[in-house]
C-alpha cells in the first residue's frame, strides 16, 4: 500500500490523558474497539498512521497526552469532500465561536468517519492548536466555543466547570406548563437499563440546576428558555422530560425506549417523527457568555434555526385565540 499523501484527508486524533505513555498499537486498539487489532497493526505497518509532522509511526511508538495522530485508514479517514465550515460568530486571538448546525457532530464519534465541527475547524486553521471547550449533542444547534491555544482551553473549561459561564438555550416542548418560571434541581445520574447512555433524575445522581422560563404556549407545544447552572449530560433534556415537558423531537426522553432503539437500527423514520413530533430535538444553544483569559467577557448569540421557527409558527397557527 502506498504511503499517504500528507495533503490528503485524514482523521486527526488528539491523545487524551488516559492514553499517555501507551504503545500506539494498543492505544488505537482501545480507541477503535470494533476494529481488529491485526487490521489496525497492518495499517500502522503500511505507514497509514503519522504524527502532526507527517512522520510515519511504528506500533511500538509511545504516544503522549496532547499528541495529534493522523490516520489515513480506509473508513476511519474521510472518503468524501468536507462540507463548508459553519458560520463563525466570534473570533479573536484566543477564542472562536461557531454556529453549529443540527445534525453535525462536535467531535468524531465511532470508528466510521463523519465530518465533525472540530475536524473542519482544524482544517480551516491548520497551523494553530484548535480545541473544543465544550460540546453540543449532534441534534442540538447553536453556539459552541473553540480555543486557539492550550492555556485558553484550560481557562475556559475551568470556567465552565465552576459555573462561571452563562449558557442559555431555546427549546420547543411537547405539552403545556401551568407555570411561567421554574428552577429545576433534580440530581442526574445514569438511568440503568438497555440504553446505556440514558440519564434520569435520581436521588443518588449529581447535583443539577436548570432555570426554565416559559416564552409562549401554542396548541400542542410550549416554547421555553433555559439557563444552565451546571453541565450534566443531557441536563436540559432530562430536566424538562422529568417536569412533564419533553423536548419536541427527542428520541431518548419522554418516549418509550423502543423509539430510540428503532432509530438506532433504522434511522429517523415516519414512525420516529410520529412518536416524537419532529425529525430532531428542538433544542438550540441561543446565547453564551464566557470570561476571556485576557480579561472581560464575550457574549455570542446564534439565531434560532429555521426548522424550530417553522414548527413553532405552525403550532401557533393552530392555537385557539387568546392563548
C-alpha positions as CSV (number, residue, x, y, z in Angstrom):
1,X,0.0,0.0,0.0
2,X,1.5,3.4,-0.9
3,X,2.4,5.9,1.8
4,X,-0.3,8.6,2.3
5,X,0.0,12.0,0.7
6,X,0.5,14.4,3.7
7,X,-2.0,16.7,1.9
8,X,-4.7,14.0,1.7
9,X,-7.7,14.0,4.0
10,X,-7.0,12.2,7.3
11,X,-8.7,11.7,10.7
12,X,-7.0,13.6,13.5
13,X,-7.0,12.2,17.0
14,X,-5.6,14.1,20.0
15,X,-4.3,11.6,22.6
16,X,-6.3,12.1,25.9
17,X,-4.7,11.8,29.4
18,X,-5.7,8.2,29.7
19,X,-3.6,7.3,26.6
20,X,-0.4,9.0,27.9
21,X,2.6,6.6,27.6
22,X,0.7,3.8,25.8
23,X,2.1,2.0,22.7
24,X,0.5,3.3,19.6
25,X,-0.9,-0.1,18.5
26,X,-2.5,-0.6,21.9
27,X,-3.9,2.9,22.1
28,X,-5.6,2.6,18.7
29,X,-7.0,-0.8,19.6
30,X,-8.6,0.7,22.7
31,X,-9.9,3.7,20.7
32,X,-11.4,1.7,17.8
33,X,-12.8,-1.3,19.7
34,X,-14.8,-2.5,16.7
35,X,-11.7,-2.9,14.5
36,X,-9.5,-5.9,14.8
37,X,-6.0,-5.4,16.2
38,X,-4.5,-7.2,13.2
39,X,-6.2,-4.7,10.8
40,X,-5.0,-1.7,12.8
41,X,-1.5,-3.2,13.1
42,X,-1.3,-3.7,9.3
43,X,-2.3,-0.1,8.7
44,X,0.4,1.1,11.1
45,X,3.0,-1.1,9.3
46,X,1.8,0.3,5.9
47,X,2.6,3.8,7.1
48,X,-1.0,4.9,7.3
49,X,-0.6,6.5,10.8
50,X,1.5,9.6,11.2
51,X,2.2,12.4,13.6
52,X,1.3,16.0,13.0
53,X,4.5,16.5,11.1
54,X,3.7,13.7,8.6
55,X,6.2,11.3,10.1
56,X,5.1,7.7,10.0
57,X,4.9,5.9,13.3
58,X,5.6,2.4,14.5
59,X,3.3,0.3,16.6
60,X,5.8,0.5,19.5
61,X,5.8,4.3,19.4
62,X,4.8,5.7,22.8
63,X,2.0,8.3,22.5
64,X,1.8,11.3,24.8
65,X,-1.2,13.3,26.1
66,X,-1.9,16.1,23.6
67,X,-0.1,14.4,20.7
68,X,-2.0,14.7,17.4
69,X,-2.2,11.4,15.4
70,X,-3.2,11.5,11.8
71,X,-5.0,8.4,10.5
72,X,-5.2,7.6,6.7
73,X,-7.0,4.3,7.3
74,X,-9.9,3.4,5.0
75,X,-13.3,4.2,6.5
76,X,-11.7,5.7,9.6
77,X,-10.4,8.5,7.4
78,X,-12.7,10.7,5.3
79,X,-13.6,9.4,1.9
80,X,-15.6,12.5,0.6
81,X,-15.1,16.2,0.4
82,X,-15.8,18.1,3.6
83,X,-18.8,20.4,4.0
84,X,-18.2,24.1,4.5
85,X,-17.3,25.3,7.9
86,X,-20.4,26.6,9.7
87,X,-20.7,30.4,10.3
88,X,-18.1,31.9,12.6
89,X,-20.0,34.1,15.1
90,X,-16.9,35.4,17.0
91,X,-13.2,35.3,16.5
92,X,-10.3,36.8,18.5
93,X,-6.7,35.8,19.4
94,X,-7.8,33.2,21.9
95,X,-11.4,32.1,21.1
96,X,-13.5,31.1,18.1
97,X,-17.3,30.7,18.4
98,X,-19.1,28.8,15.7
99,X,-22.8,28.3,14.9
100,X,-23.1,24.5,14.9
101,X,-26.0,23.2,12.8
102,X,-28.2,20.5,13.9
103,X,-27.1,17.1,12.6
104,X,-23.3,17.9,12.8
105,X,-21.2,16.2,15.4
106,X,-19.0,18.4,17.5
107,X,-16.3,15.7,17.6
108,X,-15.9,12.5,15.7
109,X,-17.5,9.5,17.4
110,X,-17.3,5.8,16.5
111,X,-14.9,4.3,14.0
112,X,-16.6,5.1,10.7
113,X,-15.6,8.6,9.8
114,X,-18.1,11.5,9.5
115,X,-17.1,15.2,9.2
116,X,-17.3,16.9,12.6
117,X,-17.0,20.5,13.6
118,X,-13.6,20.2,15.2
119,X,-12.2,18.4,12.1
120,X,-13.4,21.3,9.9
121,X,-12.0,23.9,12.2
122,X,-8.6,22.2,12.3
123,X,-8.6,22.2,8.5
124,X,-9.5,25.9,8.5
125,X,-6.7,26.9,10.9
126,X,-4.1,24.1,10.3
127,X,-1.2,25.9,11.9
128,X,-3.0,26.6,15.2
129,X,-3.9,24.5,18.3
130,X,-7.7,24.4,17.8
131,X,-9.6,22.5,20.5
132,X,-13.2,22.3,21.7
133,X,-14.0,23.9,25.0
134,X,-17.3,22.1,25.4
135,X,-19.7,20.0,23.2
136,X,-23.3,20.0,22.0
137,X,-25.4,17.0,21.1
138,X,-25.5,16.1,17.5
139,X,-29.1,17.3,17.0
140,X,-28.6,20.4,19.1
141,X,-27.8,23.6,17.2
142,X,-26.2,26.9,18.3
143,X,-23.2,28.5,19.9
144,X,-20.1,26.4,20.5
145,X,-16.7,27.7,21.6
146,X,-13.3,26.6,20.5
147,X,-9.9,27.8,21.7
148,X,-6.7,28.7,19.8
149,X,-4.2,27.7,22.5
150,X,-3.9,25.2,25.3
151,X,-3.9,27.9,28.0
152,X,-7.1,29.4,26.7
153,X,-8.7,25.9,26.6
154,X,-7.8,25.1,30.2
155,X,-9.1,28.5,31.3
156,X,-12.4,28.2,29.5
157,X,-13.0,24.6,30.6
158,X,-12.3,25.6,34.2
159,X,-14.8,28.5,33.9
160,X,-17.4,26.1,32.6
161,X,-16.8,23.6,35.3
162,X,-17.0,26.3,38.0
163,X,-20.3,27.7,36.6
164,X,-18.7,31.0,35.7
165,X,-20.3,31.0,32.2
166,X,-23.9,31.8,31.3
167,X,-25.4,29.3,28.8
168,X,-28.9,29.9,27.6
169,X,-31.0,27.6,25.3
170,X,-34.3,27.8,23.5
171,X,-36.4,24.7,23.3
172,X,-39.8,23.6,22.0
173,X,-41.5,21.2,24.3
174,X,-44.5,18.9,23.9
175,X,-47.3,19.7,26.3
176,X,-48.2,22.8,28.4
177,X,-46.8,24.1,31.7
178,X,-49.1,25.6,34.3
179,X,-46.3,27.8,35.5
180,X,-44.2,30.6,34.0
181,X,-40.9,30.2,35.7
182,X,-39.4,27.2,37.5
183,X,-36.0,26.2,38.9
184,X,-35.4,22.5,38.2
185,X,-32.9,20.9,40.6
186,X,-33.3,17.2,40.3
187,X,-30.0,15.3,40.7
188,X,-29.0,13.5,37.5
189,X,-27.4,10.0,37.1
190,X,-27.4,7.1,34.7
191,X,-30.9,5.6,34.4
192,X,-29.7,2.0,34.0
193,X,-31.3,-0.4,31.6
194,X,-30.8,-1.3,27.9
195,X,-29.9,2.2,26.8
196,X,-26.6,2.8,28.5
197,X,-26.3,6.5,27.6
198,X,-29.7,7.4,29.1
199,X,-29.8,9.6,32.1
200,X,-32.5,10.2,34.7
201,X,-33.4,12.3,37.7
202,X,-32.5,10.1,40.7
203,X,-31.6,10.6,44.3
204,X,-28.1,9.3,44.0
205,X,-27.3,11.5,41.0
206,X,-25.1,14.5,40.7
207,X,-26.4,17.9,41.6
208,X,-28.0,19.7,38.6
209,X,-29.7,23.1,38.2
210,X,-31.7,24.4,35.3
211,X,-33.8,27.6,35.3
212,X,-36.7,27.5,32.9
213,X,-38.9,30.4,31.6
214,X,-42.0,29.9,29.5
215,X,-41.9,32.2,26.5
216,X,-45.1,31.1,24.8
217,X,-47.8,28.5,24.6
218,X,-49.2,27.1,21.3
219,X,-51.8,24.4,20.6
220,X,-49.6,21.4,21.4
221,X,-46.2,23.0,22.2
222,X,-44.6,25.3,24.8
223,X,-41.6,27.5,23.9
224,X,-39.1,27.9,26.7
225,X,-35.8,29.5,27.5
226,X,-33.4,27.5,29.8
227,X,-30.4,28.7,31.7
228,X,-27.8,26.1,32.8
229,X,-26.1,26.4,36.1
230,X,-24.5,23.0,35.9
231,X,-23.4,20.9,33.0
232,X,-24.6,17.4,33.5
233,X,-25.0,15.1,30.5
234,X,-28.3,15.7,28.7
235,X,-29.3,18.0,31.6
236,X,-31.9,20.2,29.8
237,X,-33.5,17.2,28.1
238,X,-33.7,15.2,31.4
239,X,-35.0,18.0,33.5
240,X,-37.7,19.1,31.0
241,X,-38.9,15.5,30.5
242,X,-39.0,14.9,34.2
243,X,-41.1,18.1,34.6
244,X,-43.6,16.8,32.0
245,X,-42.3,18.9,29.1
246,X,-40.2,16.5,26.9
247,X,-38.4,18.3,24.1
248,X,-40.1,18.1,20.7
249,X,-38.3,15.5,18.6
250,X,-36.3,14.0,21.5
251,X,-35.9,10.3,20.8
252,X,-34.4,9.4,24.2
253,X,-36.5,11.2,26.8
254,X,-40.3,11.4,27.2
255,X,-40.9,8.5,24.8
256,X,-40.8,4.7,25.1
257,X,-37.4,3.0,24.9
258,X,-38.2,1.3,21.6
259,X,-38.3,4.7,19.8
260,X,-34.5,5.3,20.4
261,X,-33.6,1.6,19.7
262,X,-35.6,1.5,16.5
263,X,-33.9,4.8,15.3
264,X,-30.5,3.3,16.0
265,X,-31.4,0.4,13.7
266,X,-33.4,2.1,11.0
267,X,-32.6,5.8,11.3
268,X,-35.2,8.5,11.6
269,X,-38.5,7.2,10.0
270,X,-42.1,8.4,9.8
271,X,-42.7,6.3,12.9
272,X,-40.0,8.2,14.7
273,X,-41.4,11.6,13.8
274,X,-44.9,10.4,14.8
275,X,-43.7,9.3,18.2
276,X,-41.6,12.4,18.9
277,X,-43.2,15.2,16.9
278,X,-40.2,16.2,14.8
279,X,-37.2,14.7,13.0
280,X,-34.7,16.1,15.5
281,X,-34.8,17.5,19.0
282,X,-35.8,21.1,19.1
283,X,-33.0,22.4,21.3
284,X,-30.9,25.4,20.4
285,X,-27.9,26.9,22.3
286,X,-29.0,30.5,21.8
287,X,-26.7,32.7,23.9
288,X,-23.4,32.0,25.7
289,X,-21.4,34.4,27.8
290,X,-17.9,33.4,28.9
291,X,-15.0,35.0,30.7
292,X,-11.9,35.8,28.5
293,X,-8.4,34.8,29.6
294,X,-7.2,38.3,28.7
295,X,-9.9,40.0,30.8
296,X,-13.6,40.8,30.3
297,X,-16.3,38.7,28.9
298,X,-17.5,37.5,25.4
299,X,-21.2,37.1,24.6
300,X,-22.3,35.3,21.5
301,X,-25.8,34.7,20.1
302,X,-26.9,32.3,17.4
303,X,-30.2,32.9,15.5
304,X,-32.9,30.3,16.2
305,X,-32.8,27.8,13.3
306,X,-35.5,27.9,10.6
307,X,-36.9,24.5,11.4
308,X,-37.6,25.4,15.0
309,X,-39.2,28.7,13.9
310,X,-41.3,26.9,11.4
311,X,-42.5,24.3,13.9
312,X,-43.4,27.0,16.4
313,X,-45.2,29.1,13.8
314,X,-47.2,26.1,12.7
315,X,-48.3,25.3,16.2
316,X,-49.3,28.9,16.9
317,X,-51.4,29.0,13.8
318,X,-53.4,26.0,15.2
319,X,-53.7,27.5,18.7
320,X,-57.1,28.9,19.8
321,X,-57.4,32.7,20.1
322,X,-56.1,34.2,23.4
323,X,-53.5,31.5,24.1
